[in-house]
Every structure is written in C-alpha cells, then in structure tokens.
Amino acid sequence: LTLLSAKKLPVDAYVEIMSLPHVLGIAHLPIDASPYLKPNPQRAQAMQAMLDECFPKKRFRLGLRWQREGAGSPRCIDLKLLAPLADLPMDIVSLHYGSLTGKDLKMTSDWDNFMHPNLNFVDLPAMMSQLDCVLSVDTVTTHVAGAIGHPTIAMIPTFINWRWGRGTPSSPWYENQMIIRQSRYQSWEDVAE
C-alpha cells in the first residue's frame, strides 16, 4: 500500500467522508440502528468487580462524560452544572481518559459516590456494559455506547454535526440513545436541568 499526498494527485472535487450521505442524497434512507459492537466478556467481568469493590451497595450506576479532550470546545459542559447528580442515590463513574485535573478533580473529590477509573479506550465498552446508563456530551464515548446498544443520553450542542439530525429526541444511528439539545449556543444550563 502506497499513500500519496493530495498535493501529488490531480483533484477535481473534494468531499469529507462524513458528508458523503448528504452529498449523495442518502441521509434519509432507513438505517439499521441495532448494536454492532460487543464488549469483551472478560474485561466486562473485571469492570464489574472493580465497580462492586468501589460501590458495595447495588444502586443505579451512571457513566458520565462531560467534556471532550481540550476544554473550551462547544462540546464541553462545566461539571458544576452536573453537580446535583452527586446528591442523587446513584453511583457515578467517570468515562474520561487520563487523570482528572484542576477544578474537576477538586469538585469530584467531595463526592462520595464518584469514581474515576482512568480507563483506556479498550476498556470503555466493557465498563459501559456494567453501567445502567451513560450520560455524555458528543464524543467518542457517545458513539461507543450507541455501538454496543447501551442506554445513553447524549447532550448535544446547538452547533451540531448533521448526523444528530435536527429537533429529534432520538438518534437514527443508535436505538437506545436519547438526545437532549442545547436551546442556545454554549448554554448548557437547560440541558443540565
């Protein structure tokens, strides 16, 4: 396989791959929204054991992803808006990669029903499969949850990619996903309520 740079190839037209359905006029054809990925069963068992050790009481378990990599993106929600979740009778599992830092680390250190397992991408579907629901902004986390068919609430900004549709409360791509949309640009208050 030889990769050639675009500068060396004569180009008559260019289209982003994610825009092909729109350009080809197939955006509204029936879509099979059924799950197409399965978590590794051994990793899922390991995630279950980790959760049971951290949270001995069997309560509702929520996976939470509140920002994409690189704070400041329109797809980032300030964790303080989601802080009331910590007062509910459930356990919250961070689905962020890497270590928490700054104000997020400080805020969650006061939550007794929170864990940050510092997952890698491979363990993400296994962890999700052991949770009752995933609540996430538009990141790979939302798409992996949809791909495994896991119940998910997607928090979507006003400035969206075409694949989320407009004004619909569900995703055409994932059968178990509910969409909550911002009503105003970069205003997550209504979504958090």
N, CA and C atoms as a LAMMPS dump frame, in Angstrom:
ITEM: TIMESTEP
0
ITEM: NUMBER OF ATOMS
579
ITEM: BOX BOUNDS ff ff ff
-5.0000000000000000e+02 5.0000000000000000e+02
-5.0000000000000000e+02 5.0000000000000000e+02
-5.0000000000000000e+02 5.0000000000000000e+02
ITEM: ATOMS id mol type element x y z
1 1 1 N 0.851 -1.174 0
2 1 2 C 0 0 0
3 1 3 C 0.893 1.232 0
4 2 1 N 0.648 2.108 -0.921
5 2 2 C 1.415 3.345 -1.005
6 2 3 C 0.479 4.516 -0.786
7 3 1 N 0.793 5.35 0.176
8 3 2 C -0.01 6.542 0.432
9 3 3 C 0.595 7.707 -0.328
10 4 1 N -0.251 8.394 -1.047
11 4 2 C 0.201 9.557 -1.799
12 4 3 C -0.388 10.805 -1.179
13 5 1 N 0.365 11.844 -1.171
14 5 2 C -0.155 13.099 -0.632
15 5 3 C -1.132 13.694 -1.636
16 6 1 N -2.124 14.428 -1.14
17 6 2 C -3.129 15.041 -2.001
18 6 3 C -2.497 16.049 -2.945
19 7 1 N -1.362 16.606 -2.572
20 7 2 C -0.691 17.588 -3.423
21 7 3 C -0.18 16.953 -4.716
22 8 1 N 0.073 15.653 -4.685
23 8 2 C 0.603 14.971 -5.866
24 8 3 C -0.499 14.452 -6.787
25 9 1 N -1.728 14.422 -6.307
26 9 2 C -2.819 13.878 -7.101
27 9 3 C -3.633 14.993 -7.739
28 10 1 N -4.031 14.803 -8.979
29 10 2 C -4.95 15.786 -9.564
30 10 3 C -6.336 15.599 -8.935
31 11 1 N -6.927 16.683 -8.473
32 11 2 C -8.213 16.607 -7.783
33 11 3 C -9.222 17.497 -8.492
34 12 1 N -10.373 16.908 -8.864
35 12 2 C -11.453 17.679 -9.481
36 12 3 C -12.471 18.127 -8.447
37 13 1 N -12.632 17.326 -7.411
38 13 2 C -13.612 17.644 -6.374
39 13 3 C -13.146 17.007 -5.074
40 14 1 N -13.668 17.541 -3.968
41 14 2 C -13.285 17.044 -2.65
42 14 3 C -14.518 17.035 -1.773
43 15 1 N -14.683 15.977 -0.984
44 15 2 C -15.781 15.915 -0.028
45 15 3 C -15.297 15.166 1.213
46 16 1 N -15.681 15.68 2.391
47 16 2 C -15.357 14.992 3.644
48 16 3 C -16.124 13.673 3.681
49 17 1 N -15.533 12.639 4.211
50 17 2 C -16.179 11.328 4.23
51 17 3 C -17.499 11.346 5.002
52 18 1 N -17.561 12.114 6.097
53 18 2 C -18.795 12.15 6.882
54 18 3 C -19.898 12.951 6.181
55 19 1 N -19.563 13.637 5.095
56 19 2 C -20.569 14.386 4.333
57 19 3 C -21.103 13.594 3.155
58 20 1 N -20.546 12.433 2.878
59 20 2 C -20.978 11.649 1.723
60 20 3 C -22.471 11.313 1.712
61 21 1 N -23.067 10.875 2.82
62 21 2 C -24.512 10.586 2.76
63 21 3 C -25.33 11.803 2.329
64 22 1 N -24.978 12.97 2.821
65 22 2 C -25.703 14.181 2.438
66 22 3 C -25.487 14.499 0.956
67 23 1 N -24.238 14.475 0.524
68 23 2 C -23.915 14.795 -0.866
69 23 3 C -24.56 13.793 -1.82
70 24 1 N -24.604 12.544 -1.434
71 24 2 C -25.19 11.51 -2.282
72 24 3 C -26.707 11.397 -2.13
73 25 1 N -27.275 12.183 -1.225
74 25 2 C -28.727 12.183 -1.048
75 25 3 C -29.273 10.945 -0.36
76 26 1 N -28.46 10.316 0.485
77 26 2 C -28.933 9.102 1.164
78 26 3 C -29.085 9.311 2.664
79 27 1 N -29.161 10.552 3.096
80 27 2 C -29.245 10.853 4.525
81 27 3 C -30.543 10.369 5.159
82 28 1 N -31.581 10.164 4.37
83 28 2 C -32.878 9.809 4.94
84 28 3 C -33.317 8.387 4.607
85 29 1 N -32.411 7.563 4.175
86 29 2 C -32.741 6.164 3.944
87 29 3 C -32.83 5.447 5.283
88 30 1 N -33.564 4.335 5.336
89 30 2 C -33.628 3.58 6.594
90 30 3 C -32.227 3.158 7.051
91 31 1 N -31.996 3.273 8.343
92 31 2 C -30.697 2.944 8.933
93 31 3 C -30.902 1.829 9.949
94 32 1 N -30.052 0.829 9.904
95 32 2 C -30.097 -0.225 10.919
96 32 3 C -29.391 0.301 12.164
97 33 1 N -30.155 0.626 13.187
98 33 2 C -29.609 1.216 14.406
99 33 3 C -29.275 0.175 15.468
100 34 1 N -29.312 -1.087 15.108
101 34 2 C -29.031 -2.116 16.106
102 34 3 C -27.535 -2.137 16.451
103 35 1 N -27.191 -2.634 17.648
104 35 2 C -25.794 -2.658 18.083
105 35 3 C -24.916 -3.466 17.128
106 36 1 N -23.673 -3.025 16.985
107 36 2 C -22.754 -3.734 16.097
108 36 3 C -21.396 -4.01 16.742
109 37 1 N -21.227 -3.634 18.005
110 37 2 C -20.018 -3.979 18.754
111 37 3 C -20.408 -4.712 20.023
112 38 1 N -19.521 -5.59 20.493
113 38 2 C -19.751 -6.297 21.754
114 38 3 C -18.531 -6.098 22.65
115 39 1 N -18.798 -5.766 23.926
116 39 2 C -17.668 -5.635 24.867
117 39 3 C -17.012 -6.991 25.109
118 40 1 N -15.73 -6.962 25.4
119 40 2 C -15.003 -8.181 25.74
120 40 3 C -15.556 -8.721 27.066
121 41 1 N -16.046 -9.979 27.098
122 41 2 C -16.668 -10.506 28.322
123 41 3 C -15.723 -10.564 29.53
124 42 1 N -14.458 -10.907 29.302
125 42 2 C -13.509 -10.965 30.422
126 42 3 C -13.251 -9.563 30.986
127 43 1 N -13.121 -8.57 30.114
128 43 2 C -12.918 -7.191 30.576
129 43 3 C -14.174 -6.681 31.281
130 44 1 N -15.343 -7.062 30.777
131 44 2 C -16.6 -6.65 31.413
132 44 3 C -16.678 -7.212 32.833
133 45 1 N -16.26 -8.47 33.02
134 45 2 C -16.235 -9.066 34.364
135 45 3 C -15.278 -8.306 35.277
136 46 1 N -14.129 -7.932 34.754
137 46 2 C -13.151 -7.179 35.545
138 46 3 C -13.72 -5.814 35.932
139 47 1 N -14.435 -5.177 35.023
140 47 2 C -15.046 -3.876 35.323
141 47 3 C -16.141 -4.026 36.38
142 48 1 N -16.906 -5.119 36.303
143 48 2 C -17.946 -5.38 37.286
144 48 3 C -17.332 -5.549 38.674
145 49 1 N -16.23 -6.294 38.753
146 49 2 C -15.552 -6.493 40.038
147 49 3 C -15.032 -5.163 40.585
148 50 1 N -14.489 -4.313 39.711
149 50 2 C -13.999 -3 40.141
150 50 3 C -15.139 -2.147 40.692
151 51 1 N -16.268 -2.153 40.004
152 51 2 C -17.426 -1.376 40.462
153 51 3 C -17.953 -1.897 41.793
154 52 1 N -18.062 -3.229 41.925
155 52 2 C -18.576 -3.814 43.162
156 52 3 C -17.664 -3.52 44.348
157 53 1 N -16.37 -3.466 44.095
158 53 2 C -15.433 -3.15 45.173
159 53 3 C -15.554 -1.683 45.589
160 54 1 N -15.683 -0.809 44.624
161 54 2 C -15.766 0.621 44.916
162 54 3 C -17.136 1.018 45.477
163 55 1 N -18.172 0.395 44.947
164 55 2 C -19.547 0.716 45.347
165 55 3 C -20.239 -0.559 45.832
166 56 1 N -20.073 -0.946 47.106
167 56 2 C -20.648 -2.2 47.593
168 56 3 C -22.176 -2.23 47.558
169 57 1 N -22.814 -1.074 47.701
170 57 2 C -24.277 -1.037 47.599
171 57 3 C -24.655 -1.132 46.132
172 58 1 N -25.636 -1.931 45.852
173 58 2 C -26.086 -2.049 44.467
174 58 3 C -27.107 -0.955 44.209
175 59 1 N -26.658 0.123 43.551
176 59 2 C -27.536 1.231 43.205
177 59 3 C -27.429 1.499 41.704
178 60 1 N -28.215 2.434 41.235
179 60 2 C -28.142 2.855 39.848
180 60 3 C -26.728 3.359 39.572
181 61 1 N -26.155 2.944 38.453
182 61 2 C -24.789 3.338 38.107
183 61 3 C -24.793 4.117 36.796
184 62 1 N -24.315 5.351 36.877
185 62 2 C -24.301 6.263 35.735
186 62 3 C -22.874 6.502 35.27
187 63 1 N -22.63 6.31 33.975
188 63 2 C -21.353 6.68 33.374
189 63 3 C -21.459 8.11 32.878
190 64 1 N -20.459 8.938 33.17
191 64 2 C -20.54 10.367 32.872
192 64 3 C -19.323 10.84 32.083
193 65 1 N -19.593 11.524 30.982
194 65 2 C -18.533 12.178 30.187
195 65 3 C -18.998 13.598 29.916
196 66 1 N -18.359 14.583 30.535
197 66 2 C -18.836 15.96 30.463
198 66 3 C -18.047 16.86 29.528
199 67 1 N -16.94 16.371 29
200 67 2 C -16.202 17.189 28.037
201 67 3 C -15.379 16.313 27.128
202 68 1 N -15.084 16.854 25.976
203 68 2 C -14.185 16.16 25.063
204 68 3 C -12.772 16.597 25.389
205 69 1 N -11.807 15.989 24.773
206 69 2 C -10.416 16.385 25.017
207 69 3 C -10.241 17.834 24.597
208 70 1 N -9.605 18.591 25.412
209 70 2 C -9.391 20.001 25.11
210 70 3 C -10.55 20.854 25.577
211 71 1 N -10.488 21.317 26.793
212 71 2 C -11.559 22.151 27.345
213 71 3 C -11.753 23.388 26.476
214 72 1 N -12.941 23.943 26.526
215 72 2 C -13.242 25.125 25.746
216 72 3 C -14.001 24.813 24.472
217 73 1 N -14.142 23.566 24.163
218 73 2 C -14.891 23.162 22.985
219 73 3 C -16.38 23.389 23.218
220 74 1 N -17.161 23.63 22.146
221 74 2 C -18.617 23.725 22.316
222 74 3 C -19.222 22.431 22.872
223 75 1 N -18.445 21.348 22.851
224 75 2 C -18.933 20.077 23.366
225 75 3 C -18.443 19.803 24.783
226 76 1 N -18.195 20.845 25.548
227 76 2 C -17.779 20.712 26.946
228 76 3 C -18.819 21.367 27.841
229 77 1 N -19.243 20.635 28.857
230 77 2 C -20.181 21.183 29.836
231 77 3 C -19.439 21.335 31.159
232 78 1 N -19.629 22.457 31.816
233 78 2 C -18.975 22.692 33.104
234 78 3 C -19.529 21.688 34.115
235 79 1 N -18.654 20.957 34.754
236 79 2 C -19.059 19.91 35.693
237 79 3 C -19.927 20.445 36.827
238 80 1 N -19.761 21.707 37.197
239 80 2 C -20.577 22.246 38.287
240 80 3 C -22.064 22.237 37.925
241 81 1 N -22.392 22.285 36.632
242 81 2 C -23.797 22.201 36.221
243 81 3 C -24.378 20.804 36.462
244 82 1 N -23.514 19.81 36.479
245 82 2 C -23.955 18.425 36.7
246 82 3 C -23.774 17.992 38.154
247 83 1 N -23.249 18.872 39
248 83 2 C -23.004 18.54 40.412
249 83 3 C -24.236 18.025 41.148
250 84 1 N -25.466 18.486 40.841
251 84 2 C -26.627 17.922 41.536
252 84 3 C -26.78 16.407 41.379
253 85 1 N -26.155 15.83 40.36
254 85 2 C -26.201 14.368 40.209
255 85 3 C -25.585 13.67 41.417
256 86 1 N -24.586 14.3 42.015
257 86 2 C -23.892 13.692 43.158
258 86 3 C -24.794 13.566 44.378
259 87 1 N -25.904 14.304 44.396
260 87 2 C -26.833 14.24 45.525
261 87 3 C -27.911 13.177 45.343
262 88 1 N -27.945 12.562 44.193
263 88 2 C -28.959 11.536 43.925
264 88 3 C -28.478 10.17 44.409
265 89 1 N -29.398 9.273 44.717
266 89 2 C -28.992 7.943 45.201
267 89 3 C -28.508 7.047 44.054
268 90 1 N -27.334 7.364 43.548
269 90 2 C -26.727 6.577 42.485
270 90 3 C -25.221 6.721 42.562
271 91 1 N -24.538 5.874 41.833
272 91 2 C -23.085 5.933 41.757
273 91 3 C -22.696 6.48 40.392
274 92 1 N -21.669 7.305 40.361
275 92 2 C -21.243 7.978 39.138
276 92 3 C -19.831 7.531 38.789
277 93 1 N -19.662 7.103 37.546
278 93 2 C -18.376 6.628 37.062
279 93 3 C -17.917 7.548 35.935
280 94 1 N -16.746 8.135 36.102
281 94 2 C -16.183 8.987 35.059
282 94 3 C -15.755 8.127 33.874
283 95 1 N -16.149 8.556 32.686
284 95 2 C -15.744 7.853 31.473
285 95 3 C -14.693 8.657 30.699
286 96 1 N -13.963 9.512 31.412
287 96 2 C -12.87 10.277 30.81
288 96 3 C -11.611 9.44 30.78
289 97 1 N -10.78 9.681 29.782
290 97 2 C -9.46 9.042 29.724
291 97 3 C -8.484 9.928 30.484
292 98 1 N -7.47 9.317 31.026
293 98 2 C -6.448 10.101 31.709
294 98 3 C -6.908 10.579 33.067
295 99 1 N -6.059 11.336 33.698
296 99 2 C -6.329 11.83 35.049
297 99 3 C -7.2 13.078 35.011
298 100 1 N -8.015 13.232 36.042
299 100 2 C -8.766 14.467 36.198
300 100 3 C -7.832 15.514 36.79
301 101 1 N -8.023 16.747 36.385
302 101 2 C -7.151 17.812 36.881
303 101 3 C -7.981 19.024 37.278
304 102 1 N -7.335 19.951 37.923
305 102 2 C -7.922 21.249 38.224
306 102 3 C -9.236 21.182 38.955
307 103 1 N -10.175 22.017 38.51
308 103 2 C -11.447 22.156 39.22
309 103 3 C -12.277 20.875 39.184
310 104 1 N -12.158 20.056 38.116
311 104 2 C -12.915 18.803 38.07
312 104 3 C -12.444 17.84 39.161
313 105 1 N -11.139 17.76 39.347
314 105 2 C -10.589 16.898 40.4
315 105 3 C -11.019 17.405 41.772
316 106 1 N -10.935 18.71 41.976
317 106 2 C -11.312 19.285 43.268
318 106 3 C -12.794 19.051 43.554
319 107 1 N -13.652 19.275 42.561
320 107 2 C -15.089 19.123 42.771
321 107 3 C -15.463 17.674 43.079
322 108 1 N -14.959 16.741 42.292
323 108 2 C -15.34 15.342 42.48
324 108 3 C -14.735 14.722 43.726
325 109 1 N -13.685 15.315 44.27
326 109 2 C -13.094 14.758 45.496
327 109 3 C -14.067 14.847 46.669
328 110 1 N -15.063 15.72 46.562
329 110 2 C -16.076 15.839 47.613
330 110 3 C -17.263 14.901 47.412
331 111 1 N -17.311 14.234 46.286
332 111 2 C -18.44 13.341 46.002
333 111 3 C -18.107 11.943 46.534
334 112 1 N -18.926 11.416 47.424
335 112 2 C -18.632 10.084 47.956
336 112 3 C -19.189 8.972 47.062
337 113 1 N -19.905 9.328 46.02
338 113 2 C -20.479 8.33 45.12
339 113 3 C -19.866 8.426 43.727
340 114 1 N -18.578 8.793 43.649
341 114 2 C -17.902 9.029 42.373
342 114 3 C -16.618 8.224 42.295
343 115 1 N -16.355 7.675 41.119
344 115 2 C -15.059 7.044 40.892
345 115 3 C -14.559 7.413 39.509
346 116 1 N -13.258 7.562 39.407
347 116 2 C -12.608 7.833 38.128
348 116 3 C -11.604 6.713 37.886
349 117 1 N -12.021 5.676 37.145
350 117 2 C -11.146 4.519 36.978
351 117 3 C -9.992 4.735 35.999
352 118 1 N -9.907 5.92 35.362
353 118 2 C -8.83 6.206 34.425
354 118 3 C -8.753 5.129 33.341
355 119 1 N -9.856 4.955 32.651
356 119 2 C -9.981 3.922 31.627
357 119 3 C -9.148 4.224 30.392
358 120 1 N -8.81 3.168 29.686
359 120 2 C -8.263 3.357 28.349
360 120 3 C -9.401 3.05 27.361
361 121 1 N -9.188 3.333 26.112
362 121 2 C -10.248 3.186 25.124
363 121 3 C -10.735 1.738 25.009
364 122 1 N -9.84 0.791 25.158
365 122 2 C -10.2 -0.628 25.03
366 122 3 C -11.187 -1.05 26.119
367 123 1 N -11.045 -0.497 27.32
368 123 2 C -11.921 -0.871 28.427
369 123 3 C -13.24 -0.099 28.456
370 124 1 N -13.361 0.918 27.635
371 124 2 C -14.554 1.748 27.649
372 124 3 C -15.848 0.959 27.416
373 125 1 N -15.955 0.148 26.363
374 125 2 C -17.208 -0.602 26.183
375 125 3 C -17.468 -1.614 27.299
376 126 1 N -16.414 -2.202 27.843
377 126 2 C -16.579 -3.16 28.938
378 126 3 C -17.146 -2.468 30.174
379 127 1 N -16.63 -1.281 30.49
380 127 2 C -17.14 -0.535 31.638
381 127 3 C -18.589 -0.12 31.386
382 128 1 N -18.861 0.412 30.214
383 128 2 C -20.225 0.842 29.9
384 128 3 C -21.232 -0.288 30.06
385 129 1 N -20.831 -1.484 29.673
386 129 2 C -21.759 -2.62 29.734
387 129 3 C -22.168 -2.955 31.163
388 130 1 N -21.416 -2.453 32.142
389 130 2 C -21.723 -2.728 33.544
390 130 3 C -22.473 -1.575 34.219
391 131 1 N -22.757 -0.533 33.46
392 131 2 C -23.472 0.631 33.99
393 131 3 C -24.932 0.58 33.562
394 132 1 N -25.776 1.304 34.273
395 132 2 C -27.193 1.344 33.904
396 132 3 C -27.466 2.316 32.767
397 133 1 N -26.682 3.393 32.703
398 133 2 C -26.902 4.412 31.688
399 133 3 C -25.627 5.222 31.519
400 134 1 N -25.443 5.782 30.33
401 134 2 C -24.334 6.686 30.041
402 134 3 C -24.922 8.053 29.731
403 135 1 N -24.332 9.089 30.329
404 135 2 C -24.692 10.476 30.064
405 135 3 C -23.433 11.147 29.539
406 136 1 N -23.48 11.622 28.283
407 136 2 C -22.257 12.118 27.666
408 136 3 C -22.528 13.241 26.681
409 137 1 N -21.567 14.167 26.602
410 137 2 C -21.576 15.123 25.506
411 137 3 C -21.141 14.374 24.25
412 138 1 N -21.231 15.028 23.107
413 138 2 C -20.909 14.4 21.823
414 138 3 C -19.412 14.13 21.724
415 139 1 N -19.038 12.9 22.073
416 139 2 C -17.648 12.446 21.997
417 139 3 C -17.666 11.006 21.497
418 140 1 N -16.505 10.422 21.393
419 140 2 C -16.425 9.013 21.012
420 140 3 C -17.175 8.144 22.025
421 141 1 N -17.245 8.594 23.274
422 141 2 C -17.968 7.861 24.314
423 141 3 C -19.426 7.658 23.912
424 142 1 N -20.057 8.708 23.404
425 142 2 C -21.456 8.619 22.968
426 142 3 C -21.606 7.593 21.859
427 143 1 N -20.668 7.587 20.932
428 143 2 C -20.765 6.682 19.782
429 143 3 C -20.448 5.229 20.164
430 144 1 N -19.503 5.021 21.069
431 144 2 C -19.216 3.652 21.528
432 144 3 C -20.423 3.104 22.293
433 145 1 N -21.021 3.934 23.15
434 145 2 C -22.217 3.493 23.886
435 145 3 C -23.325 3.104 22.912
436 146 1 N -23.517 3.9 21.875
437 146 2 C -24.518 3.574 20.866
438 146 3 C -24.174 2.308 20.104
439 147 1 N -22.903 2.132 19.78
440 147 2 C -22.469 0.963 19.013
441 147 3 C -22.667 -0.343 19.772
442 148 1 N -22.61 -0.298 21.12
443 148 2 C -22.854 -1.525 21.897
444 148 3 C -24.321 -1.632 22.317
445 149 1 N -25.124 -0.646 21.932
446 149 2 C -26.556 -0.688 22.234
447 149 3 C -26.891 -0.331 23.662
448 150 1 N -26.02 0.43 24.316
449 150 2 C -26.228 0.749 25.727
450 150 3 C -27.131 1.97 25.89
451 151 1 N -28.036 1.977 26.873
452 151 2 C -28.871 3.156 27.117
453 151 3 C -27.997 4.389 27.358
454 152 1 N -28.248 5.424 26.575
455 152 2 C -27.398 6.613 26.591
456 152 3 C -28.232 7.871 26.446
457 153 1 N -27.832 8.893 27.178
458 153 2 C -28.393 10.23 26.991
459 153 3 C -27.261 11.078 26.418
460 154 1 N -27.461 11.56 25.2
461 154 2 C -26.45 12.373 24.524
462 154 3 C -26.793 13.842 24.694
463 155 1 N -25.859 14.607 25.243
464 155 2 C -26.038 16.051 25.411
465 155 3 C -25.383 16.726 24.209
466 156 1 N -26.216 17.301 23.358
467 156 2 C -25.762 17.789 22.059
468 156 3 C -25.829 19.318 22.009
469 157 1 N -24.744 19.966 21.52
470 157 2 C -24.753 21.429 21.412
471 157 3 C -25.634 21.898 20.252
472 158 1 N -25.891 23.194 20.204
473 158 2 C -26.709 23.743 19.115
474 158 3 C -25.987 23.622 17.781
475 159 1 N -24.692 23.852 17.779
476 159 2 C -23.891 23.73 16.558
477 159 3 C -23.517 22.263 16.424
478 160 1 N -24.232 21.539 15.579
479 160 2 C -24.087 20.079 15.545
480 160 3 C -23.641 19.572 14.185
481 161 1 N -23.16 18.354 14.224
482 161 2 C -22.866 17.617 13.014
483 161 3 C -24.189 17.103 12.461
484 162 1 N -24.318 16.979 11.166
485 162 2 C -25.573 16.568 10.528
486 162 3 C -26.085 15.227 11.042
487 163 1 N -25.214 14.365 11.496
488 163 2 C -25.655 13.01 11.853
489 163 3 C -26.577 12.968 13.074
490 164 1 N -26.632 14.068 13.858
491 164 2 C -27.546 14.105 15.002
492 164 3 C -28.942 14.558 14.591
493 165 1 N -29.117 14.959 13.349
494 165 2 C -30.431 15.424 12.905
495 165 3 C -30.778 16.75 13.552
496 166 1 N -31.967 17.197 13.3
497 166 2 C -32.416 18.473 13.868
498 166 3 C -33.76 18.271 14.561
499 167 1 N -33.807 18.619 15.833
500 167 2 C -35.063 18.629 16.563
501 167 3 C -35.643 17.279 16.941
502 168 1 N -34.91 16.208 16.729
503 168 2 C -35.436 14.889 17.106
504 168 3 C -34.877 14.487 18.477
505 169 1 N -35.679 13.789 19.283
506 169 2 C -35.215 13.387 20.62
507 169 3 C -34.461 12.058 20.628
508 170 1 N -34.258 11.477 19.459
509 170 2 C -33.543 10.202 19.405
510 170 3 C -32.58 10.205 18.228
511 171 1 N -31.677 9.253 18.24
512 171 2 C -30.664 9.149 17.195
513 171 3 C -31.094 8.119 16.153
514 172 1 N -30.963 8.445 14.874
515 172 2 C -31.279 7.445 13.859
516 172 3 C -30.225 6.343 13.803
517 173 1 N -29.066 6.571 14.397
518 173 2 C -27.947 5.633 14.305
519 173 3 C -27.913 4.625 15.45
520 174 1 N -28.459 4.996 16.605
521 174 2 C -28.356 4.152 17.796
522 174 3 C -29.727 4.001 18.439
523 175 1 N -30.178 2.762 18.574
524 175 2 C -31.55 2.509 19.028
525 175 3 C -31.807 2.868 20.486
526 176 1 N -30.814 2.87 21.326
527 176 2 C -31.008 3.124 22.76
528 176 3 C -30.468 4.471 23.195
529 177 1 N -30.536 5.452 22.316
530 177 2 C -29.966 6.748 22.647
531 177 3 C -31.024 7.848 22.605
532 178 1 N -31.042 8.626 23.687
533 178 2 C -31.932 9.78 23.775
534 178 3 C -31.068 11.036 23.636
535 179 1 N -31.593 12.046 22.95
536 179 2 C -30.84 13.274 22.719
537 179 3 C -31.471 14.425 23.49
538 180 1 N -30.624 15.146 24.227
539 180 2 C -31.025 16.395 24.865
540 180 3 C -30.176 17.48 24.215
541 181 1 N -30.847 18.496 23.671
542 181 2 C -30.147 19.531 22.903
543 181 3 C -30.108 20.868 23.628
544 182 1 N -29.036 21.596 23.411
545 182 2 C -28.961 22.977 23.892
546 182 3 C -30.031 23.796 23.165
547 183 1 N -30.604 24.746 23.866
548 183 2 C -31.542 25.651 23.196
549 183 3 C -30.84 26.923 22.731
550 184 1 N -29.687 27.23 23.357
551 184 2 C -28.891 28.399 22.969
552 184 3 C -27.422 27.991 22.891
553 185 1 N -26.7 28.61 21.981
554 185 2 C -25.285 28.302 21.77
555 185 3 C -24.486 28.434 23.066
556 186 1 N -23.744 27.396 23.377
557 186 2 C -22.864 27.283 24.551
558 186 3 C -23.563 27.547 25.875
559 187 1 N -24.843 27.279 25.932
560 187 2 C -25.593 27.401 27.175
561 187 3 C -26.088 26.02 27.57
562 188 1 N -25.418 25.426 28.544
563 188 2 C -25.74 24.062 28.959
564 188 3 C -26.725 24.023 30.132
565 189 1 N -27.134 25.156 30.654
566 189 2 C -27.996 25.169 31.834
567 189 3 C -29.299 24.4 31.593
568 190 1 N -29.96 24.646 30.458
569 190 2 C -31.224 23.955 30.187
570 190 3 C -31.012 22.462 29.996
571 191 1 N -29.894 22.064 29.454
572 191 2 C -29.592 20.639 29.273
573 191 3 C -29.379 19.98 30.635
574 192 1 N -28.653 20.651 31.512
575 192 2 C -28.357 20.092 32.839
576 192 3 C -29.587 19.928 33.703
577 193 1 N -30.596 20.785 33.485
578 193 2 C -31.821 20.686 34.283
579 193 3 C -32.552 19.424 33.915
